[in-house]
């Protein structure tokens, strides 16, 4: 047999480098690999032991601190003492909720249709049977409530299969020769107020000597009744006020002032939604003095404790800021349970609340209208900012526990003792330490195993450098391609005829360039410019995108797009482009805000707005509504 090449040594190349050192694997198996596996096994055993010790400590601590649970007293209805189910709305049994549901829709004693300077005779409401002949289109079910200026009945419209509230005014009002025209004018103003937070007026008219309204039926209670049944938590007030602000802002944009905002006129349905009732005292704004000749001179409208100073001193100059003052009174009362009479203290000095709410309430209650909030949307913005950024209450006061909105606290709740808190702290610390120890030991075990496998691979593989051919290389991942978007609507800006809000808005043919026309918006205060409404949009299972080009100049706040989508039987929901708002002075920028529509979700109306939260000027151009894929 011929001798082995290179003196029986392993194969070498021409430079003497070993090409295939397979024999090193045998050495590794007897030495280093055994050590690596030993370390990995030991680390795994220690990790399991640490986790077992933590579980044992937790079990022992919980067993030692276990105490019998105190019996929880059953919740009962404050009206009839009937036991309440767990999901009872507003702390009342269903029977009592139905009984008091629409009581707040009674006509107020200070209706503008009352004869000036005299007292009305006592009003005896007709029975349901007596009204049936006058209203053949309705089924009169029951009398809900009555007041000095009218009565409210629960009724049903068989043709539409819906429950409504029928409000009738005393027949003596027809003796005033100017009342019919005044009634028609104000009723038409009310019918224009179609908003989720406003009690809607379906119809109005005269049946014989009775003037009437057919209104939306609100199945719930008034804010006054809620305040009487339970003490409101600050979180509940912070949930109610923004909804009131939205309703007032909508009415103010339509040129209508409520003039009688008070707890009796703020209703809450079973789902906790807020609705403002009794806009019968509303008065159109923006008209010439001749339009108001039918309103009696110096006639004061409202409820004294909730009226703004100018309603008493200058009733003919009242504007939307009077409603903001009344809202401030209601806000103060919800927080403190008291009215702000005389020299009153800030709310935070009476109850434990965020001190930042003092500034909001006191600014709304300024005597001079010029020093108050100028728009209801400003109150909503400040309240939502405070709600979204919690801050510790005033010095010496403890933090408040969050309260469920419009849900009363369960009776019989017993706070946990300090000893139980101490045991909970021990358990939490033990769990954290045990988990950390287990993670560290498992990491060591993993590193040991990885080292063992790497060492084995390096020893067992031959030292041959193989270059991957170019054809076999894996190509880099392609860059992500943006999904296409389909244009649903595009809005021409040739004139202002289709633009809803025209105050402070003008056409500008020089700012956009290339002979294009854009809209120029000049804001002296925080402004919501209502641009367009689309009507039904046939888009679902996609992203509905509101896109436009924006440019700003000296904007002291932010400028962004806002889109409201209305769904049948569900209400309105919004999307705001707050991820890329413009501020200060900027060049033309394409911005957008999306709204995700699931399968079966088709909006029957879409509102496209431009929001400017401070003074400044903004231009908007190339307004589009697009459809994009879900991903």
Helices and strands as residue ranges (DSSP letters): G 5-8, H 24-30, H 32-65, G 89-91, H 94-100, G 103-105, H 128-134, E 139-147, E 150-157, E 162-168, G 171-175, H 179-191, E 201-207, E 210-216, E 220-222, H 223-229, H 234-253, E 256-257, G 263-265, E 266-269, E 274-276, G 279-281, E 283-284, G 289-292, G 304-306, H 309-313, G 315-317, H 321-336, G 347-349, H 356-364, G 369-371, H 376-388, H 418-460, G 470-472, E 485-491, E 505-508, E 518-523, E 527-533, E 542-567, E 571-576, G 578-580, E 582-597, E 605-612, E 616-628
